[in-house]
Amino acid sequence: MNEKPTHSISIRYDDAVTKNAQVVRRIKKCITAALDAEGMYVPCEINVLLTNDEGIRAINRSGRGIDRATDVLSFPMFDLRPGALPLELPLMTDCDTGLLPLGDMAISLEHAEAQAAEYGHSLDREVGYLTIHSILHMLGYDHVDEGEMKAQMRAREDAICESIGLTR
């Protein structure tokens, strides 16, 4: 397919987080860039929750049994393999919307702000990186082995960040 799909990206804030239009623009740009870079050829639905450390800790506890805050959580709808999108993706789309429900992510803006300060870059860059990281998880990438899989994922993150000028 030559035409780029139009994705549905829903971003919502919990009550503890102040709205930030720049963050929303960065998230949408990074989701689109990551999906394009990975050759996603069907329109996807992605839901994003922006929260704080308390909110993400509650999600982490209830969803994964881990009682601590983190920067980003990804909840893929499918068990995909990195770099190998199945040809039957169009058959996995929602009949009513025509969208592939790729998954959900939650980002702690509080955690992202702290990490941006720690790493010496902007909140915009940190949120962008976390968004790309989460989309790659939804597409089957992982870093549980701390070896080859992590290196593969990091290389894709770096390439996508570079492609949109999101450098360290």
Buried (B, 14 or more C-beta within 10 A) or exposed (E): EEEEBEBBBEBEBBEEBEEBEEBBEBBBBBBBBBBBBBEBBBBBBBBBBBBBBEBBBBBBEEEEEEEEBBBBBBBBBBEBEBEEBEEEBEEBBEEEEBBBBBBBBBBBBBBBBBBBEEEEBBBBBBBBBBBBBBBBBBBBBEBEEEEEBBEBBBEBBBEBBEEBEBEE
